[in-house]
Amino acid sequence: MRLNSNKALREFTLQHRAAGESLQAWRKLIERNAFGNYASLKRVFNSVDKAGEYYVFDIAGNRYRLIAAIHFNTQTLYVRAVLTHAEYNDWRP
């Protein structure tokens, strides 16, 4: 799968340095795999949830949440937001 941009991950890491290694490890897993649907995504990322049209990934032991739009047909993932767990509580799909 192709990550549309690494920019959101890098920008979040500037504010939350502890998230950097976990975010880049997540990115590598995304880019090394092809996912045909939510079930195949869930096999690799057991904690991923679907919230409306978005997919929510737990990062770094649930300290951070990554919200993404995924187009399985084109194998493209768009990062919509990277949030702390506290910020995620205020997020609505």
C-alpha positions, 0 to 999 in steps of 0.5 A, a space after each residue: 500500500 502507498 502512503 500518500 505523504 509522510 508529512 503529517 507523521 513528520 510534523 506530529 513528531 516535531 511536537 511529540 518526539 516520543 511518537 517518531 519511532 512508532 509512527 515510522 514503524 507503522 509506515 513501514 508496515 503499511 508500505 510493505 503490505 497490500 490490503 484488499 479490505 478491512 479484514 486483511 488490514 485487521 490481520 496485520 493491525 489488530 487494534 485498527 478500528 473503523 470510524 465512519 469512513 475512516 480507519 483509526 490506528 493505535 500507535 505506541 501502545 495507544 498513546 497516539 491515534 492515527 486517522 486515515 482514509 484508505 482506498 483499497 482499490 488504488 492501494 492508497 492511504 491518506 493520513 487525515 490526522 495524528 492525535 494524542 489519545 486526549 485529542 482523539 477523545 474530542 475528534 468526531 468522524 
